[in-house]
Amino acid sequence: MSIAQAAAKAMLSDALLQEGPGITRISHLELELPLDKVIKFVSVGLPLMLVCMAFAREVSLGPQISCFPPSNFTIKQAGYVDTYCWDSLMHHEFDSHGNFEERSLWVHKMFPYSLLAMAVLMYLPALIWRQLVMPSLASDLLFIIDELDKSYNRSIRLAQSILDMRQNTKNPLTFQAELQR
């Protein structure tokens, strides 16, 4: 009987853990799966890292586009030509047959911005989940947890009262009759 009593006290002490003054129950709820965190980290973090690398390369090494100005141009004139090529988004060159050809540099210029837009779009589901779904889900889960705690406490009290009744009853037949009532 002492084993059953010790087990009931142990279970009761787990169910009646009090919250600390600065700890709220909602902070203990984990409403995001670990795989979701990894996917969010990769789908948002990787494009942001690539954007940072592209901008850092642009800042540290200078413009990556060179229009090959004539050799008689000064450094300032060559810089102006490179800037003009980058701003006009056109690359002028001769193809293998000697024909003059223009190619657009729009893809190269907009690539970091497209990565940034992709990172924002990949973060939208997580933001929607956090702002719209988590509050209602957290309140529903807290309600369910509270009801389970109440049910658990009632079952522990019932088990303890049955155990007390058994200890206080001298006749086992009386205990059986009370138990079946």
Solvent accessible surface area in square Angstrom, and as a share of the most:
residue,aa,sasa,rsa
1,M,129,0.57
2,S,84,0.54
3,I,144,0.73
4,A,50,0.39
5,Q,65,0.29
6,A,62,0.48
7,A,49,0.38
8,A,9,0.07
9,K,121,0.51
10,A,57,0.44
11,M,88,0.39
12,L,38,0.19
13,S,64,0.41
14,D,98,0.51
15,A,19,0.15
16,L,85,0.42
17,L,141,0.70
18,Q,161,0.72
19,E,92,0.41
20,G,26,0.25
21,P,154,0.97
22,G,73,0.70
23,I,85,0.43
24,T,77,0.45
25,R,80,0.29
26,I,88,0.45
27,S,80,0.51
28,H,127,0.57
29,L,36,0.18
30,E,121,0.54
31,L,30,0.15
32,E,28,0.13
33,L,119,0.59
34,P,101,0.63
35,L,119,0.59
36,D,63,0.33
37,K,89,0.38
38,V,85,0.49
39,I,97,0.49
40,K,43,0.18
41,F,152,0.63
42,V,79,0.45
43,S,27,0.18
44,V,20,0.12
45,G,24,0.23
46,L,87,0.43
47,P,3,0.02
48,L,69,0.35
49,M,98,0.44
50,L,66,0.33
51,V,8,0.05
52,C,84,0.51
53,M,110,0.49
54,A,31,0.24
55,F,76,0.32
56,A,58,0.45
57,R,136,0.50
58,E,59,0.27
59,V,128,0.74
60,S,87,0.56
61,L,128,0.64
62,G,19,0.18
63,P,91,0.57
64,Q,81,0.36
65,I,34,0.17
66,S,56,0.36
67,C,25,0.15
68,F,169,0.70
69,P,34,0.21
70,P,75,0.47
71,S,121,0.78
72,N,126,0.64
73,F,78,0.33
74,T,83,0.48
75,I,158,0.80
76,K,176,0.75
77,Q,89,0.39
78,A,24,0.19
79,G,35,0.34
80,Y,153,0.58
81,V,34,0.20
82,D,29,0.15
83,T,75,0.44
84,Y,125,0.48
85,C,10,0.06
86,W,57,0.20
87,D,89,0.46
88,S,41,0.26
89,L,37,0.18
90,M,58,0.26
91,H,35,0.16
92,H,78,0.35
93,E,54,0.24
94,F,141,0.59
95,D,49,0.25
96,S,109,0.70
97,H,155,0.69
98,G,49,0.47
99,N,90,0.46
100,F,119,0.50
101,E,65,0.29
102,E,92,0.41
103,R,124,0.45
104,S,68,0.44
105,L,13,0.07
106,W,142,0.50
107,V,102,0.59
108,H,116,0.52
109,K,47,0.20
110,M,60,0.27
111,F,108,0.45
112,P,18,0.11
113,Y,112,0.42
114,S,60,0.39
115,L,16,0.08
116,L,72,0.36
117,A,53,0.41
118,M,84,0.38
119,A,2,0.01
120,V,85,0.49
121,L,109,0.54
122,M,90,0.40
123,Y,69,0.26
124,L,72,0.36
125,P,85,0.54
126,A,17,0.14
127,L,68,0.34
128,I,91,0.46
129,W,94,0.33
130,R,94,0.34
131,Q,107,0.48
132,L,127,0.63
133,V,55,0.32
134,M,39,0.18
135,P,78,0.49
136,S,64,0.41
137,L,56,0.28
138,A,3,0.02
139,S,63,0.41
140,D,82,0.43
141,L,56,0.28
142,L,39,0.19
143,F,129,0.54
144,I,89,0.45
145,I,52,0.26
146,D,52,0.27
147,E,67,0.30
148,L,114,0.57
149,D,45,0.23
150,K,104,0.44
151,S,52,0.33
152,Y,78,0.30
153,N,20,0.10
154,R,131,0.48
155,S,58,0.38
156,I,4,0.02
157,R,137,0.50
158,L,110,0.55
159,A,46,0.36
160,Q,46,0.20
161,S,54,0.35
162,I,53,0.27
163,L,19,0.10
164,D,67,0.35
165,M,68,0.30
166,R,130,0.48
167,Q,72,0.32
168,N,119,0.61
169,T,39,0.23
170,K,195,0.83
171,N,73,0.37
172,P,98,0.62
173,L,134,0.67
174,T,64,0.37
175,F,21,0.09
176,Q,89,0.39
177,A,63,0.49
178,E,65,0.29
179,L,79,0.39
180,Q,150,0.67
181,R,220,0.80
